[in-house]
Amino acid sequence: MKTLYINNESLIETKYYKYLSIVFTSRLCWSTALRTLACQGNKAIYTIKFINREFSGLPVKLLFDLFKKMALTILLYGCEIWGYTV
């Protein structure tokens, strides 16, 4: 394989590159980016569930507000990509 240089420094070949929470692959496949966004969304939802368990009796309006701020923003960040694959 040919090594590329810029300003006498060799470039490192990578399979994945993360930029602004979107994962780009060397094969230009969106499945890795989708999996990453889904995993981040699941983590946010589980955090909301944990908060609800720890502080039982929280108002539903507060839980919906947490969902909007924590999970929905992650899931809608790459929504154009999600719709592309369906």
Gaussian input, Z-matrix of N, CA and C with variables (Angstrom, degrees):
# hf/3-21g

backbone

0 1
 N
 C     1     B1
 C     2     B2     1     A1
 N     3     B3     2     A2     1     D1
 C     4     B4     3     A3     2     D2
 C     5     B5     4     A4     3     D3
 N     6     B6     5     A5     4     D4
 C     7     B7     6     A6     5     D5
 C     8     B8     7     A7     6     D6
 N     9     B9     8     A8     7     D7
 C    10    B10     9     A9     8     D8
 C    11    B11    10    A10     9     D9
 N    12    B12    11    A11    10    D10
 C    13    B13    12    A12    11    D11
 C    14    B14    13    A13    12    D12
 N    15    B15    14    A14    13    D13
 C    16    B16    15    A15    14    D14
 C    17    B17    16    A16    15    D15
 N    18    B18    17    A17    16    D16
 C    19    B19    18    A18    17    D17
 C    20    B20    19    A19    18    D18
 N    21    B21    20    A20    19    D19
 C    22    B22    21    A21    20    D20
 C    23    B23    22    A22    21    D21
 N    24    B24    23    A23    22    D22
 C    25    B25    24    A24    23    D23
 C    26    B26    25    A25    24    D24
 N    27    B27    26    A26    25    D25
 C    28    B28    27    A27    26    D26
 C    29    B29    28    A28    27    D27
 N    30    B30    29    A29    28    D28
 C    31    B31    30    A30    29    D29
 C    32    B32    31    A31    30    D30
 N    33    B33    32    A32    31    D31
 C    34    B34    33    A33    32    D32
 C    35    B35    34    A34    33    D33
 N    36    B36    35    A35    34    D34
 C    37    B37    36    A36    35    D35
 C    38    B38    37    A37    36    D36
 N    39    B39    38    A38    37    D37
 C    40    B40    39    A39    38    D38
 C    41    B41    40    A40    39    D39
 N    42    B42    41    A41    40    D40
 C    43    B43    42    A42    41    D41
 C    44    B44    43    A43    42    D42
 N    45    B45    44    A44    43    D43
 C    46    B46    45    A45    44    D44
 C    47    B47    46    A46    45    D45
 N    48    B48    47    A47    46    D46
 C    49    B49    48    A48    47    D47
 C    50    B50    49    A49    48    D48
 N    51    B51    50    A50    49    D49
 C    52    B52    51    A51    50    D50
 C    53    B53    52    A52    51    D51
 N    54    B54    53    A53    52    D52
 C    55    B55    54    A54    53    D53
 C    56    B56    55    A55    54    D54
 N    57    B57    56    A56    55    D55
 C    58    B58    57    A57    56    D56
 C    59    B59    58    A58    57    D57
 N    60    B60    59    A59    58    D58
 C    61    B61    60    A60    59    D59
 C    62    B62    61    A61    60    D60
 N    63    B63    62    A62    61    D61
 C    64    B64    63    A63    62    D62
 C    65    B65    64    A64    63    D63
 N    66    B66    65    A65    64    D64
 C    67    B67    66    A66    65    D65
 C    68    B68    67    A67    66    D66
 N    69    B69    68    A68    67    D67
 C    70    B70    69    A69    68    D68
 C    71    B71    70    A70    69    D69
 N    72    B72    71    A71    70    D70
 C    73    B73    72    A72    71    D71
 C    74    B74    73    A73    72    D72
 N    75    B75    74    A74    73    D73
 C    76    B76    75    A75    74    D74
 C    77    B77    76    A76    75    D75
 N    78    B78    77    A77    76    D76
 C    79    B79    78    A78    77    D77
 C    80    B80    79    A79    78    D78
 N    81    B81    80    A80    79    D79
 C    82    B82    81    A81    80    D80
 C    83    B83    82    A82    81    D81
 N    84    B84    83    A83    82    D82
 C    85    B85    84    A84    83    D83
 C    86    B86    85    A85    84    D84
 N    87    B87    86    A86    85    D85
 C    88    B88    87    A87    86    D86
 C    89    B89    88    A88    87    D87
 N    90    B90    89    A89    88    D88
 C    91    B91    90    A90    89    D89
 C    92    B92    91    A91    90    D90
 N    93    B93    92    A92    91    D91
 C    94    B94    93    A93    92    D92
 C    95    B95    94    A94    93    D93
 N    96    B96    95    A95    94    D94
 C    97    B97    96    A96    95    D95
 C    98    B98    97    A97    96    D96
 N    99    B99    98    A98    97    D97
 C   100   B100    99    A99    98    D98
 C   101   B101   100   A100    99    D99
 N   102   B102   101   A101   100   D100
 C   103   B103   102   A102   101   D101
 C   104   B104   103   A103   102   D102
 N   105   B105   104   A104   103   D103
 C   106   B106   105   A105   104   D104
 C   107   B107   106   A106   105   D105
 N   108   B108   107   A107   106   D106
 C   109   B109   108   A108   107   D107
 C   110   B110   109   A109   108   D108
 N   111   B111   110   A110   109   D109
 C   112   B112   111   A111   110   D110
 C   113   B113   112   A112   111   D111
 N   114   B114   113   A113   112   D112
 C   115   B115   114   A114   113   D113
 C   116   B116   115   A115   114   D114
 N   117   B117   116   A116   115   D115
 C   118   B118   117   A117   116   D116
 C   119   B119   118   A118   117   D117
 N   120   B120   119   A119   118   D118
 C   121   B121   120   A120   119   D119
 C   122   B122   121   A121   120   D120
 N   123   B123   122   A122   121   D121
 C   124   B124   123   A123   122   D122
 C   125   B125   124   A124   123   D123
 N   126   B126   125   A125   124   D124
 C   127   B127   126   A126   125   D125
 C   128   B128   127   A127   126   D126
 N   129   B129   128   A128   127   D127
 C   130   B130   129   A129   128   D128
 C   131   B131   130   A130   129   D129
 N   132   B132   131   A131   130   D130
 C   133   B133   132   A132   131   D131
 C   134   B134   133   A133   132   D132
 N   135   B135   134   A134   133   D133
 C   136   B136   135   A135   134   D134
 C   137   B137   136   A136   135   D135
 N   138   B138   137   A137   136   D136
 C   139   B139   138   A138   137   D137
 C   140   B140   139   A139   138   D138
 N   141   B141   140   A140   139   D139
 C   142   B142   141   A141   140   D140
 C   143   B143   142   A142   141   D141
 N   144   B144   143   A143   142   D142
 C   145   B145   144   A144   143   D143
 C   146   B146   145   A145   144   D144
 N   147   B147   146   A146   145   D145
 C   148   B148   147   A147   146   D146
 C   149   B149   148   A148   147   D147
 N   150   B150   149   A149   148   D148
 C   151   B151   150   A150   149   D149
 C   152   B152   151   A151   150   D150
 N   153   B153   152   A152   151   D151
 C   154   B154   153   A153   152   D152
 C   155   B155   154   A154   153   D153
 N   156   B156   155   A155   154   D154
 C   157   B157   156   A156   155   D155
 C   158   B158   157   A157   156   D156
 N   159   B159   158   A158   157   D157
 C   160   B160   159   A159   158   D158
 C   161   B161   160   A160   159   D159
 N   162   B162   161   A161   160   D160
 C   163   B163   162   A162   161   D161
 C   164   B164   163   A163   162   D162
 N   165   B165   164   A164   163   D163
 C   166   B166   165   A165   164   D164
 C   167   B167   166   A166   165   D165
 N   168   B168   167   A167   166   D166
 C   169   B169   168   A168   167   D167
 C   170   B170   169   A169   168   D168
 N   171   B171   170   A170   169   D169
 C   172   B172   171   A171   170   D170
 C   173   B173   172   A172   171   D171
 N   174   B174   173   A173   172   D172
 C   175   B175   174   A174   173   D173
 C   176   B176   175   A175   174   D174
 N   177   B177   176   A176   175   D175
 C   178   B178   177   A177   176   D176
 C   179   B179   178   A178   177   D177
 N   180   B180   179   A179   178   D178
 C   181   B181   180   A180   179   D179
 C   182   B182   181   A181   180   D180
 N   183   B183   182   A182   181   D181
 C   184   B184   183   A183   182   D182
 C   185   B185   184   A184   183   D183
 N   186   B186   185   A185   184   D184
 C   187   B187   186   A186   185   D185
 C   188   B188   187   A187   186   D186
 N   189   B189   188   A188   187   D187
 C   190   B190   189   A189   188   D188
 C   191   B191   190   A190   189   D189
 N   192   B192   191   A191   190   D190
 C   193   B193   192   A192   191   D191
 C   194   B194   193   A193   192   D192
 N   195   B195   194   A194   193   D193
 C   196   B196   195   A195   194   D194
 C   197   B197   196   A196   195   D195
 N   198   B198   197   A197   196   D196
 C   199   B199   198   A198   197   D197
 C   200   B200   199   A199   198   D198
 N   201   B201   200   A200   199   D199
 C   202   B202   201   A201   200   D200
 C   203   B203   202   A202   201   D201
 N   204   B204   203   A203   202   D202
 C   205   B205   204   A204   203   D203
 C   206   B206   205   A205   204   D204
 N   207   B207   206   A206   205   D205
 C   208   B208   207   A207   206   D206
 C   209   B209   208   A208   207   D207
 N   210   B210   209   A209   208   D208
 C   211   B211   210   A210   209   D209
 C   212   B212   211   A211   210   D210
 N   213   B213   212   A212   211   D211
 C   214   B214   213   A213   212   D212
 C   215   B215   214   A214   213   D213
 N   216   B216   215   A215   214   D214
 C   217   B217   216   A216   215   D215
 C   218   B218   217   A217   216   D216
 N   219   B219   218   A218   217   D217
 C   220   B220   219   A219   218   D218
 C   221   B221   220   A220   219   D219
 N   222   B222   221   A221   220   D220
 C   223   B223   222   A222   221   D221
 C   224   B224   223   A223   222   D222
 N   225   B225   224   A224   223   D223
 C   226   B226   225   A225   224   D224
 C   227   B227   226   A226   225   D225
 N   228   B228   227   A227   226   D226
 C   229   B229   228   A228   227   D227
 C   230   B230   229   A229   228   D228
 N   231   B231   230   A230   229   D229
 C   232   B232   231   A231   230   D230
 C   233   B233   232   A232   231   D231
 N   234   B234   233   A233   232   D232
 C   235   B235   234   A234   233   D233
 C   236   B236   235   A235   234   D234
 N   237   B237   236   A236   235   D235
 C   238   B238   237   A237   236   D236
 C   239   B239   238   A238   237   D237
 N   240   B240   239   A239   238   D238
 C   241   B241   240   A240   239   D239
 C   242   B242   241   A241   240   D240
 N   243   B243   242   A242   241   D241
 C   244   B244   243   A243   242   D242
 C   245   B245   244   A244   243   D243
 N   246   B246   245   A245   244   D244
 C   247   B247   246   A246   245   D245
 C   248   B248   247   A247   246   D246
 N   249   B249   248   A248   247   D247
 C   250   B250   249   A249   248   D248
 C   251   B251   250   A250   249   D249
 N   252   B252   251   A251   250   D250
 C   253   B253   252   A252   251   D251
 C   254   B254   253   A253   252   D252
 N   255   B255   254   A254   253   D253
 C   256   B256   255   A255   254   D254
 C   257   B257   256   A256   255   D255

   B1=1.4562
   B2=1.5274
   B3=1.2940
   B4=1.4579
   B5=1.5306
   B6=1.3375
   B7=1.4547
   B8=1.5249
   B9=1.3179
   B10=1.4582
   B11=1.5273
   B12=1.3154
   B13=1.4648
   B14=1.5256
   B15=1.3316
   B16=1.4564
   B17=1.5160
   B18=1.3158
   B19=1.4727
   B20=1.5258
   B21=1.3056
   B22=1.4705
   B23=1.5213
   B24=1.3266
   B25=1.4696
   B26=1.5169
   B27=1.3300
   B28=1.4641
   B29=1.5305
   B30=1.3140
   B31=1.4579
   B32=1.5194
   B33=1.3215
   B34=1.4522
   B35=1.5199
   B36=1.3153
   B37=1.4611
   B38=1.5277
   B39=1.3255
   B40=1.4573
   B41=1.5232
   B42=1.3242
   B43=1.4554
   B44=1.5142
   B45=1.3473
   B46=1.4565
   B47=1.5145
   B48=1.3285
   B49=1.4629
   B50=1.5209
   B51=1.3331
   B52=1.4612
   B53=1.5279
   B54=1.3397
   B55=1.4522
   B56=1.5215
   B57=1.3301
   B58=1.4587
   B59=1.5330
   B60=1.3127
   B61=1.4742
   B62=1.5247
   B63=1.3057
   B64=1.4623
   B65=1.5222
   B66=1.3289
   B67=1.4542
   B68=1.5268
   B69=1.3238
   B70=1.4534
   B71=1.5212
   B72=1.3237
   B73=1.4583
   B74=1.5191
   B75=1.3190
   B76=1.4604
   B77=1.5211
   B78=1.3399
   B79=1.4672
   B80=1.5277
   B81=1.3129
   B82=1.4726
   B83=1.5211
   B84=1.3235
   B85=1.4580
   B86=1.5296
   B87=1.3355
   B88=1.4591
   B89=1.5238
   B90=1.3157
   B91=1.4659
   B92=1.5298
   B93=1.3193
   B94=1.4689
   B95=1.5183
   B96=1.3192
   B97=1.4642
   B98=1.5264
   B99=1.3275
   B100=1.4647
   B101=1.5169
   B102=1.3370
   B103=1.4640
   B104=1.5289
   B105=1.3183
   B106=1.4702
   B107=1.5248
   B108=1.3332
   B109=1.4640
   B110=1.5221
   B111=1.3335
   B112=1.4640
   B113=1.5235
   B114=1.3147
   B115=1.4701
   B116=1.5279
   B117=1.3246
   B118=1.4573
   B119=1.5250
   B120=1.3250
   B121=1.4657
   B122=1.5195
   B123=1.3342
   B124=1.4701
   B125=1.5190
   B126=1.3232
   B127=1.4709
   B128=1.5288
   B129=1.3254
   B130=1.4658
   B131=1.5251
   B132=1.3353
   B133=1.4661
   B134=1.5287
   B135=1.3269
   B136=1.4655
   B137=1.5216
   B138=1.3255
   B139=1.4633
   B140=1.5239
   B141=1.3190
   B142=1.4629
   B143=1.5292
   B144=1.3392
   B145=1.4751
   B146=1.5235
   B147=1.3280
   B148=1.4684
   B149=1.5240
   B150=1.3213
   B151=1.4692
   B152=1.5222
   B153=1.3230
   B154=1.4685
   B155=1.5329
   B156=1.3431
   B157=1.4657
   B158=1.5241
   B159=1.3327
   B160=1.4643
   B161=1.5255
   B162=1.3014
   B163=1.4584
   B164=1.5166
   B165=1.3141
   B166=1.4700
   B167=1.5238
   B168=1.2972
   B169=1.4513
   B170=1.5099
   B171=1.3352
   B172=1.4654
   B173=1.5221
   B174=1.3010
   B175=1.4667
   B176=1.5312
   B177=1.3177
   B178=1.4529
   B179=1.5231
   B180=1.3100
   B181=1.4687
   B182=1.5348
   B183=1.3321
   B184=1.4616
   B185=1.5299
   B186=1.3318
   B187=1.4644
   B188=1.5251
   B189=1.3247
   B190=1.4589
   B191=1.5257
   B192=1.3202
   B193=1.4526
   B194=1.5293
   B195=1.3433
   B196=1.4579
   B197=1.5287
   B198=1.3322
   B199=1.4615
   B200=1.5261
   B201=1.3374
   B202=1.4629
   B203=1.5195
   B204=1.3270
   B205=1.4573
   B206=1.5174
   B207=1.3315
   B208=1.4620
   B209=1.5302
   B210=1.3007
   B211=1.4643
   B212=1.5192
   B213=1.3008
   B214=1.4636
   B215=1.5223
   B216=1.3224
   B217=1.4607
   B218=1.5255
   B219=1.3255
   B220=1.4656
   B221=1.5204
   B222=1.3232
   B223=1.4545
   B224=1.5232
   B225=1.3275
   B226=1.4592
   B227=1.5242
   B228=1.3359
   B229=1.4621
   B230=1.5250
   B231=1.3091
   B232=1.4532
   B233=1.5137
   B234=1.3122
   B235=1.4667
   B236=1.5337
   B237=1.3290
   B238=1.4564
   B239=1.5224
   B240=1.3296
   B241=1.4644
   B242=1.5253
   B243=1.3231
   B244=1.4656
   B245=1.5211
   B246=1.3138
   B247=1.4560
   B248=1.5185
   B249=1.3075
   B250=1.4521
   B251=1.5375
   B252=1.3259
   B253=1.4643
   B254=1.5141
   B255=1.3249
   B256=1.4606
   B257=1.5087
   A1=108.96
   A2=115.63
   A3=121.57
   A4=109.99
   A5=116.83
   A6=122.24
   A7=109.10
   A8=116.38
   A9=121.89
   A10=109.75
   A11=115.04
   A12=121.12
   A13=110.41
   A14=115.48
   A15=122.75
   A16=106.76
   A17=116.75
   A18=122.36
   A19=111.41
   A20=116.17
   A21=124.12
   A22=114.09
   A23=117.57
   A24=121.99
   A25=108.05
   A26=115.39
   A27=118.94
   A28=110.59
   A29=115.60
   A30=121.27
   A31=109.47
   A32=116.44
   A33=122.21
   A34=108.44
   A35=116.52
   A36=121.13
   A37=109.12
   A38=116.83
   A39=121.77
   A40=109.98
   A41=115.69
   A42=120.31
   A43=111.71
   A44=116.83
   A45=121.61
   A46=109.49
   A47=115.58
   A48=121.62
   A49=107.55
   A50=116.36
   A51=120.72
   A52=108.76
   A53=115.34
   A54=121.80
   A55=108.13
   A56=116.45
   A57=123.02
   A58=111.79
   A59=116.31
   A60=125.41
   A61=114.18
   A62=118.45
   A63=121.74
   A64=107.37
   A65=116.28
   A66=121.51
   A67=109.32
   A68=115.61
   A69=122.06
   A70=108.40
   A71=116.95
   A72=121.06
   A73=110.20
   A74=115.36
   A75=119.84
   A76=111.72
   A77=117.29
   A78=121.56
   A79=112.65
   A80=116.88
   A81=123.36
   A82=111.98
   A83=115.86
   A84=123.05
   A85=108.64
   A86=117.30
   A87=121.17
   A88=113.23
   A89=119.32
   A90=120.59
   A91=112.06
   A92=118.12
   A93=120.64
   A94=110.84
   A95=117.32
   A96=120.83
   A97=110.37
   A98=117.15
   A99=120.98
   A100=111.06
   A101=116.63
   A102=119.94
   A103=111.51
   A104=116.39
   A105=120.37
   A106=111.14
   A107=117.34
   A108=120.75
   A109=111.33
   A110=117.34
   A111=120.77
   A112=110.67
   A113=117.43
   A114=121.18
   A115=110.63
   A116=117.79
   A117=121.22
   A118=110.95
   A119=117.22
   A120=120.87
   A121=111.75
   A122=117.09
   A123=120.73
   A124=111.91
   A125=117.00
   A126=120.27
   A127=110.60
   A128=116.70
   A129=120.26
   A130=110.81
   A131=117.30
   A132=120.37
   A133=110.58
   A134=117.37
   A135=119.67
   A136=111.46
   A137=117.34
   A138=120.02
   A139=110.67
   A140=117.04
   A141=120.99
   A142=110.15
   A143=116.02
   A144=119.56
   A145=111.15
   A146=117.01
   A147=120.74
   A148=110.48
   A149=117.19
   A150=120.90
   A151=109.91
   A152=117.06
   A153=120.97
   A154=111.10
   A155=116.60
   A156=119.87
   A157=111.78
   A158=116.64
   A159=120.80
   A160=112.11
   A161=116.53
   A162=121.82
   A163=108.82
   A164=115.71
   A165=119.83
   A166=109.88
   A167=114.81
   A168=120.23
   A169=113.70
   A170=117.13
   A171=119.12
   A172=109.61
   A173=117.67
   A174=119.99
   A175=111.17
   A176=116.01
   A177=121.92
   A178=110.68
   A179=116.70
   A180=120.87
   A181=110.30
   A182=117.46
   A183=121.19
   A184=111.04
   A185=117.05
   A186=120.30
   A187=111.00
   A188=117.88
   A189=120.94
   A190=111.14
   A191=116.49
   A192=120.25
   A193=110.57
   A194=117.10
   A195=120.97
   A196=110.88
   A197=116.54
   A198=120.27
   A199=110.78
   A200=116.66
   A201=120.28
   A202=111.38
   A203=116.83
   A204=120.55
   A205=113.45
   A206=117.76
   A207=119.69
   A208=113.26
   A209=118.20
   A210=120.94
   A211=112.92
   A212=117.41
   A213=120.58
   A214=111.78
   A215=117.14
   A216=119.94
   A217=111.36
   A218=116.79
   A219=120.45
   A220=110.43
   A221=116.72
   A222=120.57
   A223=113.04
   A224=117.70
   A225=120.60
   A226=113.24
   A227=117.50
   A228=120.38
   A229=111.36
   A230=117.63
   A231=120.53
   A232=112.41
   A233=117.52
   A234=120.77
   A235=112.59
   A236=117.94
   A237=119.25
   A238=110.64
   A239=116.64
   A240=121.63
   A241=109.83
   A242=116.93
   A243=120.18
   A244=109.99
   A245=117.22
   A246=120.99
   A247=112.65
   A248=116.64
   A249=121.16
   A250=111.50
   A251=116.95
   A252=120.08
   A253=113.69
   A254=118.36
   A255=120.39
   A256=110.95
   D1=138.57
   D2=-177.37
   D3=-81.01
   D4=132.48
   D5=178.79
   D6=-89.20
   D7=132.96
   D8=178.62
   D9=-99.97
   D10=144.31
   D11=-178.82
   D12=-126.77
   D13=143.09
   D14=171.03
   D15=-131.21
   D16=122.98
   D17=-177.07
   D18=52.68
   D19=44.45
   D20=179.18
   D21=62.09
   D22=21.19
   D23=175.07
   D24=-118.56
   D25=133.76
   D26=-178.15
   D27=-76.63
   D28=145.42
   D29=177.40
   D30=-86.27
   D31=144.11
   D32=179.04
   D33=-95.98
   D34=128.76
   D35=178.79
   D36=-84.39
   D37=128.64
   D38=178.50
   D39=-127.23
   D40=154.90
   D41=177.42
   D42=-89.40
   D43=-28.34
   D44=-177.54
   D45=-131.26
   D46=146.29
   D47=175.55
   D48=-140.93
   D49=125.00
   D50=-178.48
   D51=-103.34
   D52=124.58
   D53=179.66
   D54=-138.15
   D55=120.33
   D56=-179.32
   D57=52.84
   D58=45.33
   D59=177.23
   D60=67.77
   D61=9.99
   D62=174.31
   D63=-110.22
   D64=129.66
   D65=-179.31
   D66=-94.48
   D67=121.64
   D68=176.19
   D69=-101.83
   D70=139.28
   D71=179.17
   D72=-113.23
   D73=162.84
   D74=178.70
   D75=-69.64
   D76=-18.83
   D77=178.51
   D78=-95.06
   D79=2.80
   D80=-179.48
   D81=56.40
   D82=43.97
   D83=179.79
   D84=-106.65
   D85=136.18
   D86=-176.44
   D87=-88.77
   D88=-6.76
   D89=-174.73
   D90=-62.10
   D91=-36.99
   D92=177.94
   D93=-66.18
   D94=-40.87
   D95=178.23
   D96=-64.78
   D97=-40.43
   D98=179.06
   D99=-64.38
   D100=-44.02
   D101=178.52
   D102=-62.01
   D103=-40.27
   D104=179.95
   D105=-64.94
   D106=-45.85
   D107=178.93
   D108=-64.11
   D109=-40.45
   D110=178.84
   D111=-65.06
   D112=-40.09
   D113=178.75
   D114=-64.77
   D115=-42.57
   D116=178.27
   D117=-64.76
   D118=-39.49
   D119=176.93
   D120=-64.62
   D121=-41.76
   D122=177.00
   D123=-62.13
   D124=-41.11
   D125=178.13
   D126=-60.73
   D127=-41.54
   D128=179.29
   D129=-65.26
   D130=-40.96
   D131=179.97
   D132=-66.62
   D133=-41.20
   D134=177.65
   D135=-65.47
   D136=-33.37
   D137=175.61
   D138=-64.37
   D139=-41.25
   D140=177.82
   D141=-64.20
   D142=-41.46
   D143=177.19
   D144=-62.24
   D145=-40.32
   D146=178.78
   D147=-64.07
   D148=-44.08
   D149=178.46
   D150=-61.19
   D151=-40.81
   D152=179.73
   D153=-64.80
   D154=-38.69
   D155=178.50
   D156=-69.17
   D157=-43.49
   D158=-177.12
   D159=-67.57
   D160=-41.66
   D161=-178.34
   D162=-113.69
   D163=67.15
   D164=-176.54
   D165=-61.09
   D166=145.70
   D167=-179.64
   D168=92.65
   D169=13.33
   D170=176.25
   D171=-68.92
   D172=145.11
   D173=178.04
   D174=-63.21
   D175=144.82
   D176=-179.43
   D177=-62.19
   D178=-35.11
   D179=179.39
   D180=-60.84
   D181=-39.14
   D182=178.33
   D183=-67.22
   D184=-39.56
   D185=178.57
   D186=-65.40
   D187=-40.50
   D188=176.36
   D189=-65.10
   D190=-36.91
   D191=177.87
   D192=-65.54
   D193=-41.39
   D194=175.89
   D195=-61.94
   D196=-40.98
   D197=179.22
   D198=-62.42
   D199=-44.51
   D200=179.48
   D201=-60.64
   D202=-40.93
   D203=-174.64
   D204=-82.69
   D205=-29.70
   D206=-174.86
   D207=-101.12
   D208=-50.34
   D209=-172.22
   D210=-93.87
   D211=-44.56
   D212=-174.50
   D213=-62.97
   D214=-38.78
   D215=179.71
   D216=-63.31
   D217=-37.44
   D218=178.56
   D219=-68.90
   D220=-46.24
   D221=-176.22
   D222=-68.66
   D223=-32.67
   D224=-179.80
   D225=-87.98
   D226=-6.85
   D227=-177.66
   D228=-60.15
   D229=-41.99
   D230=179.88
   D231=-114.36
   D232=36.55
   D233=-173.23
   D234=-62.58
   D235=-26.45
   D236=177.30
   D237=-65.02
   D238=-34.07
   D239=178.54
   D240=-72.54
   D241=-40.57
   D242=179.61
   D243=-59.70
   D244=-46.82
   D245=-178.07
   D246=-67.92
   D247=-25.84
   D248=-178.90
   D249=-67.56
   D250=-34.96
   D251=-173.69
   D252=-90.40
   D253=-12.81
   D254=-176.81
   D255=-79.97

